[in-house]
Amino acid sequence: MFRILFLILFLPFRLLYQLYLRLSLVFQSGREVYELEFPAVFEDSYKSYLVKKFQGKEETVTRLELLILLKLIQKNGKIKTFDISLPPLEWTLSEFYEVRNQLIAIKESGKKVRIFAKEGGVGTLLLLTAASESYLAPESEFMVLLPSAEPMFFGKFLKTWGIEVQAFASGPYKSFAESFTRGEFSKEAKKNLETLVLDLRKVILDALTNGKKSLEPIFYRPMLSADELLSAGIIQGIKKETEFFSENRKVFSGNYPSLHYKIKEFRILPKRKAEVVILPLEGGISGGDFLHKHRENGKIEAFSIIPNLKALSEDKKIKAVILEISSPGGSAFYSEQIHQEILELKKTKIVTAYFKDTVASGGYYLGSAVDHITASPVCITGSIGAVSIRANLQKLYKKFQLNKEAVGFYPFRDIHSEFQPLSKQSVQYLESQIKKIEGLFYRRVAEGRKISLEDLPKIGMGRVYLPTVENRIVDSLGGLLDAVHEVKERLGGKPILLTEELPAYNLRNKIPILGGLIAELKVLESLNEVSLLSPIRLDWKNRR
């Protein structure tokens, strides 16, 4: 009742605002072209007004803001041509792929999508090949690096220095520790990695060539010029930037799509919107600092994430939460803690997930707790299993005339020592711990994904792969907006208010000597604990 009275009371002001919006659009009648320069990077944290002023940088947008703008352009009947300028883009593969799909949707709505670029890599080419027309500057050059892998193995090198690394893994494909224990991949791990690389390469080549197999050899070249891309028919022309963005075009103002949307959606008595929150979870999984529970970019820390999840659960305005996950894994202990808190959140909210770049091992552990998983087609996932590594530095110490004596040791105490070889009893204990964690991981996936425990070894044992609906590892393939649409359907198609829960700006995230070194030290400290870590590091030009 109070809400209705409030709307009626402020109705004159709202009507005046609508009149102002409509008048501002009158001056844009007869225009057909909307022009946009894509952001080189996406904003990944909340910054106060003072911080923005202190930085003195041009304001950037979040990825969600760009995706929503593209959706508004798609639905806007007045816009006939969409002209895009591409600076050097520092995006991830999933971000390129998702924006590419939005450009295709805009093109299929009947609009002409034109793109101009000067340089880039595979990601920029993914956008260029999605346009109606693509143009490059005469001097344009593109560095091409398709998915591949060239991991380094330190096993023999470490042994020459007297460092013996023991690994305890839950399956032949859980190969995180092989870089430290072997001189080359095991047969199983290499085959799994080869399959993943070839599958990912196929997805990218299909997109770059729009299904034309004859064009694939062009993208094996390390460098591509504008002339080469033009002769292959991949772009439509070579122009100077001033020629592409000619002054005789009738261009809409930058805020036109949002203004048009506000006018179209205006209601005297608007319906109450259900609030849907997107919570990004990105980085390695650990406990974090119990005394300083602020969220940081690139980290999933239980001591900061769990209070965040509790706060979302207690907020009655929020009806659904989308966890945007991108994580190679981390601590098994803290993965389970966060998993349990997600289950608690599900008691009061709809909880779904969007798998972005890499959601493997502990990252998948978190995702298995939600109601529905939407995954990017180029997301690396799986690695269901556990691994632990332990270094014995006794021979290294003795090379430098260093010695340690064990005093008051007791059964299993050698596990916490870097100087003692493991006893048979300790080896059996660590192997049992790995089996215990693997069994718990399997149960969590079986419960969340409705997969029988008997079937889990077929997709588990540390295997990594691209997501598929067929093996029920995810529920659907798509982008973040597809995940939003799925939630909206679950809410009965009612209007929603979409917000993004970004971490606050923190200097430790931005200054490597403050954030990066601290993160490396924490990783070194936790090597002996049982971890859920993915071994995957693929080489591809995911920047620009």
C-alpha angles and dihedrals in degrees: 000000000000090000092055092048090050092051092048092047093053096037094106091055092047091050091050089051090051090050089052091051092049092049091051089056094049089074090055097057115128094029120124108172127082116193127200138170110210116233114258089220134011123241108250104180142041113259126191121231091256093051091051090051091047091053091048091202129139109270115258131200133233120250090249091056091052092048092050091049090052090050090051090050090051092053096043110101094193095063110083101167129035114200116194131191116202118206119186100300123214097197133135123246094257090051092053091046094049095048089046090057090050090052090051089051090051090049092049090052087069100264126126112241113201123183132192124193140163103194144354146116139257092312094056090047089054088060095043092053091052094059130094088231129012126191132186134196115254091250095047119139131180128199110214123202117162121200112295138140135224106171121185122230119211100179099105092036092054092048091055087059093047096256113138116192120195120197131199113194133172097225144009091258096052091096104160092113096046092086088064100038106037143047092225142006121287114249093253096047093047093050091049092050092047091053092050093048093049093046092050092045090052092053091050095044091049088055096044093049097034087232097311105133092192090068096056097090090060091065092053088071113100094223130030126192128204090253092054093049091047095049089050090053093241093122129032102223153341117248142155115254092249090054093051095046095043119179095233092073117107100233127190120227117266095254095046098109093052093044091050090049093050091053093046094049097045115126130177089226106021119202118253110259125225110233116235118189126205110207114193114215108187133163140019120338119242141135097259125196114327092200095049107044100175118132117246130198115256094023135092103201120178095213091060102030097050094057087046091054091046091052091051090050092053095048105096093195091065113085101173141017127206114200108209101203129193111160138133090206135252138180115027091206095054093040088061092047093052091043090057092049090052088054088053090050089053089063091070106021142037104256123194135159139225114206108213122175111338120001104168139141107345089012089060089044088063094044094052089069096066132089098240135011124209112186135192109246088235096049116121110224144158121058088145104181143065137265137185130185129196127188125213109202098177096113092045092053092049091052086064095041093255122143140182129196122209111231123182094357117168134187112310093007088115089069089072094048125087091198103055127076112236118261120231088251092055093048090053090048094052091047089052091050091054090050090048093052092044090051092050091047090050091050092050091051092045091051096044100040097034092237121145117247089236091061097046098084087063090065097022135056089097099300117157123205147143114282120267132182092214095071091042092238086130134009101226143358121235145086137296092276089054088056089050091049091051091053091047089054090051088053090056097261092289121153112275136203108221120206133171121221101215123177117252118260111273128185091217088065094051104039110065096206090057101039108020099049092046090051092051092051091051091052091052091049093054101047093108096056123092107265140191099218133157118224095209124125112153123189115228133131096260091159119078 
